[in-house]
Amino acid sequence: MQDLTKKLIAVIGATGQQGGAVVRALQPSGQFKVRALTRDPDKHHDLADEIIRADLNRPETLRSAFEGAYGVFLVTNFWEKGTDEPKQATAAVRAARDAGVKHCVWSTLPNVEAISGGKFDVPHFTGKARIDRTVKEAGFTNHTFVIAPFYYENLLAALAPQGQPDGSTGWALPLDPAVRCLHMGDISELGDIVAGAFAHPSEAGNGEYLPLVGDFMSFDEVVDTLNRQGHKFSFKQVPEEVFAAAPFPGAAEIANTFSYFEAHTYLGSDSRDRIALANKIAGRQPTKFSEWARLNFPT
């Protein structure tokens, strides 16, 4: 029998980093029942209270996936081949609204085009920011914007240290390493903010922007933190045009992204009040980089 005292939250991307974090944060609270949305529910039997087949590229699967849900967590993946984020997000927002969802939490990013006056082109940021208006205008009783940071986890994956021509291991990036510009965090903690927003809609459900930020650092500080923990990493600043011409997918956009960080910071503005509210809503302080690195960076 369904527990009607618990609010049902539908989580898109439940098998990914952000959606998975949301599922894990919602489950222990006792306030929520969690419906995980995935394209392949047969592979994820124990993921949540309910596992429902849904696909952002097939809007006809979304309405039924949202039926009976109080809230929806929505995230799209720019980097997945063939993704049309505006189309996916618009379909999901409309389906959630039509299903009677009360609270939509959308995972967004800063509008680089607006912040930089068009100087920097970072589609994986600006594309998400442009969807904010769709969420605002949908007519949900409550809506919240969460902002994922520069993942600490990036430094173990796409931006892991590499062997360098001088024999060292480290990073060669188009970034002044002395400029403090990286709003960073452990992406597994984004769920705490999302769960807090669903639990406290009067404080966090009126269009608030809630960034996850565990640390605000320069790359020099990142490298110094790691080296004080026993590593011997190097850093070399590479000219933007040299990096942009590198023979790997996305090199030009990554170069532009770092140039934007250096000029405006990751979040693009003084976000201390938003960060403070996010931490209050989450009910905890996010993990600092030094602590995360000690636990996660291989020695």
N, C-alpha and C positions, 0 to 999 in steps of 0.2 A: 504493500500500500504506500502511495506517495506521501512523504512528509510535507504537509502543506505549510508547516511553520518555517521551512527553509526556503529562501529565495533561490530560484534556479538561474544559474549563470551559464550561458553558452560561450565557449571559448574557441575562437578560430585559431588555426595554427597550433593546435594543442600538442603536436609532436615536435614543434620547433623550440628554439631557445626562449623566445618571449612567451609564447602561448603555454609552453611547458612550465615556465616559472609561475605563470598565473594559476594554472591548475594546482600546482603544489602549494601555493600560498592560500588558495581558497579552501582547500580540503580540511585543514586542521581547525579552522575557526569555529565550526559547528553552526555557523549562520547560513551556510550556502550548500546547495546541491550543485554539482558540477556536471555539465554536459560537454564532453569533448567532441569537437568537430574535426573530422579527418577524412581524407579521400580514401583511406584504406582501413576501416575499423577492424577488419579481421586480424590485423597485425597488432592491435593495441587493446586487448581484452580488459586489462586491469588499469587502464589509464585514468578513469574517472567513474562517477556514479552511473553516467550514461555515455555511450560512445555512439555517435551518429555519423553516417556518411554524408559529407557535404563538400562541395567544390566551388571555390570562388569563380571559376571559369564556367560554371553551369548554374546560373541564377535560379533555375527551376528547383534546385536541391536546397535552396537556402530558406525559403519561407517555412517549410515544415521543420527544418532544423532549429528554427528560432521559436516555434510555437510553444507557448507556456513559459517562456523565459522572462524573468524580470530584467536581466542585464545581459549585454553582449560585450565581449572583448574582441576588438577587431584589429588585426595586423595584416599587412600585405608584404610580400617579399620581392623587392625590386630586382634582386639579383637572379631570381629564378627565370630560366629561359622562357620567353614568350609572355612574360607578365605584363599586363596592362593595368597598372595600379588604379588609375581613376575609374576605369570600367569596373574592376573588381570591387573597389570600395563603394562605389555608387550603388551597385547591385546589392551589396550586403546591407548598406544603410537603408535602402528602400525596403528590402525584405524584412529587416528587423522592425522598422516602423510599422509596416503592414501587419506584422505578427503581434503588435501590441507591446513590444519591448519598451520598458520605462527608462532604462539607463544604458547609454552607449559609451564605452571607453575606447577611444581611438588612439593607436600608437602613431604619433606624428614625429616630425623633425622640423628644425628651423627653416624658414623661407629664405634661402641664401640669395635669391634674386632680389628680393625686397631689401634685405639687410645690406647688401653690397651695392645697391643701386644698379644692378645688372652687370657689375664687373666680373662676377664669378658665376660660372655655370656648373651647378652641382645637382643634376637631375634627381639623384636618389634622396636628396634632402627636400628640394623645392617641390618635387612631385607629390610628396606626402603632405607638405604644408598646404598645398592648394586644395586638398580634400577636406581640410578643417571646415571650410565654409559649407560644404555639403552636410557635414555632421551638425553644424550649428543650426542650419536651416531646416533640418528634417522634422523638428517638432517633438523630439524626445522630452519627457518630463525632466530628465537630467542627462547631461553629457559632460565628459571629462577628457582632457588631452594629456596623455603621458608621453614623455620624451625619453627615448633610450639614449644612453651616453655613448661615447667611444668605449667599446667593450674592452675591459681588461683582457678578455679571452682572445681578442684580435692578436695579441702579442704571442699567442701560442698557435695561431692558425695563419690567416692570410698575411699578417705582419710579423710572423715569427723571425727571430734573428737568423741571418744568413751568413755563409762564408763570404768574406770580402777579398778583393784582389791583393790586399797587403797581408793576407794570412790571418787576419783577425776574424772574429764572429760578431755580427751586430747588424746595424741598420744603415742604409744609405737612402735618405729620403729628401724630398724637396721642402725642407722645413728648417727654420732657424731654431736650433735646439735650445737656445736660451730664452725663447719667448714662452711664457706660461699661457697656454691657450687650450689645453685639452681637458674638457670636462669628461671624466672617466668614471667607470663603475663596473661592478660585477653584474652582468645581465641577469643572472639567476635571482637577483634581488628586486627586479622590476615588479614581480608578482606581489610583493608586499605593498607597493603603492597602489596597484590596481585593486587588490582586495580591500585596502583601506578606503579607496574611493567608493567602492560598492557599499561598504559598511557605513560610510558617513556622507551620504549624498548632499546633505544640507551644507557641508563644509567644502566638498570637493566635486559637486555635481552641477555646478553652474558655469561651466565653460572654463574652469581653472586649467592652467598648464602646470603639470607636475613632472619636473625632470628628476631622473635618477642620477645623482652625482656623489660618488664616493670620494673622489679627489679631483683637484684642479692643479694640473702639473705642466711643466715644460718637458720636452723629451730628454734634456740634460738631467732633470730630476728623476725621470723614469730610469735612465741608465745608471745614475748614481745609486738609486735605491737598490737596484738589482746587484750592482757590483759590491755594495756594502754587505750584501747577503752571500757573497762568495763567488759571484760570476765575474767574467772579464770581458764584458761586451764593449763594443766600439760604436761610434756614431760619426757618420760623414754627411754633411749637407750637400745635396746634389742640385744643380740648377734645374728649375722647373721644366725648361724646355728639353733638357736631356732626359729627365725621368719620363716626361710625357711621350717621348719617342721610343721608349723601351718596348721590346717586342712581346708584350703580354697583354691580355684583354683588360680593358679598363684603365690602362696606365695614364691616359690623358685626364680622365675624370678624377683619379686619385691625386694626381698632381694639382689639379684645380682645387680639390677638397682641402689639401694641406695649405695651399695659398690662402684660401678662405679662413681656415683656422688661425693662421698667423696674423691675418689682418683684423679679424673680428671675434676670435675665439669660437669654440665649437657651438656654444649656445647663441652666440651673436650679440649678446647684451649682458648687462649686469642682472643676473638671475638669482641673486641671493635670497630674495623674498620667496620666489617660487620654489627654490631648493629647500628652504626652511619649512614651507608648507608641505611639500612632498614628504619630508622626513617625519613631520608631525602626523600626517595621514597614514604613513607606513607604520608608525609606532616604534620606530627604531632608527638608529644612525646607520647608514650604509657602510660597508667594509672599506677601509682605507687600502690604497694600493700596496703599501709595504706588507700589510697583513695578508692580503690576497696572494701576493707574490711568494711570500714565505711558504704558504701552504700549497701553491699550485705550480710554481716555476721549477722545472726539473734542474737539479744541481749536478 
